[in-house]
Amino acid sequence: MNMCIVVALLLLSLINVSYCQGQGRDESLDAALREFQQAVEKNPNYAEAYYNLGIVYNEKGMVEDAITAYKKTLEIEPNLAKALNNLGVIYYEAGRLDDAVENLKKAIAASPQYTEAFYNLGIVYHGKEQYSDALTAFKKTVELNPKFEKGYYNLGVTYASMGSLDESLAAFKKTVAINPQYSDAYYNMGVAYAKKEQLDEAIKSLQKALELNPNDDKSHFALGVIYQSKRKAIIPGGKS
């Protein structure tokens, strides 16, 4: 879901679904799996054990087993919002976007203040290119958690996807006000300024991105494109 601007400049994609299970593998993972399996064997109605079993299965890359475990959780506790959220995340990662939306909406219905579910729903809607719905979800995310920089960042990406560059810039500025080290937000600010042909502001933003992340090749490239554009602007008849 990249957004093209000047020449080959790209807005970064959304920060992907978070608030899901970790991806690291730990030497204790198999032991945890065995214990959770024992727990549900001894108590088949132990919803929390099935829930944690789903987390472990997902960490081990056993996606179908994770889905089965979360579904079993929900058979026992149909309104367990965190299980609905995690199931939505797994469906998103599997490309089953409609199923992801369905489960995330159920999570929100079960827990209307569930910031993470709104955030994840915004990610899925953006993947479906339903930008207005994504915008609504991200706005709710930052309403519930005004200090959540990723919510503002993705709000900025969504506005940019809709061509609303001023609103996009406002969201990215809010992102860096909360987290001044957010180099990707500065990069995307530079891209948005470039598309607005405010090249000096674009340069400042991209230089800030590089100050925070000197190895960021995309910011170096973007600056090269912008400097090239500035040079052509002052050379009559310059080739495009």
Stockholm file with secondary structure:
# STOCKHOLM 1.0

chainA/1-240         MNMCIVVALLLLSLINVSYCQGQGRDESLDAALREFQQAVEKNPNYAEAYYNLGIVYNEKGMVEDAITAYKKTLEIEPNLAKALNNLGVIYYEAGRLDDAVENLKKAIAASPQYTEAFYNLGIVYHGKEQYSDALTAFKKTVELNPKFEKGYYNLGVTYASMGSLDESLAAFKKTVAINPQYSDAYYNMGVAYAKKEQLDEAIKSLQKALELNPNDDKSHFALGVIYQSKRKAIIPGGKS
#=GR chainA/1-240 SS CCEECSTTCEECCCCCCCSSCCCCCCTTHHHHHHHHHHHHHHCTTCHHHHHHHHHHHHHTTCHHHHHHHHHHHHHHCTTCHHHHHHHHHHHHHTTCHHHHHHHHHHHHHHCTTCHHHHHHHHHHHHHTTCHHHHHHHHHHHHHHCTTCHHHHHHHHHHHHHTTCHHHHHHHHHHHHHHCTTCHHHHHHHHHHHHHTTCHHHHHHHHHHHHHHCTTCHHHHHHHHHHHHHHHHHTSTTCCC
#=GC SS_cons         CCEECSTTCEECCCCCCCSSCCCCCCTTHHHHHHHHHHHHHHCTTCHHHHHHHHHHHHHTTCHHHHHHHHHHHHHHCTTCHHHHHHHHHHHHHTTCHHHHHHHHHHHHHHCTTCHHHHHHHHHHHHHTTCHHHHHHHHHHHHHHCTTCHHHHHHHHHHHHHTTCHHHHHHHHHHHHHHCTTCHHHHHHHHHHHHHTTCHHHHHHHHHHHHHHCTTCHHHHHHHHHHHHHHHHHTSTTCCC
//
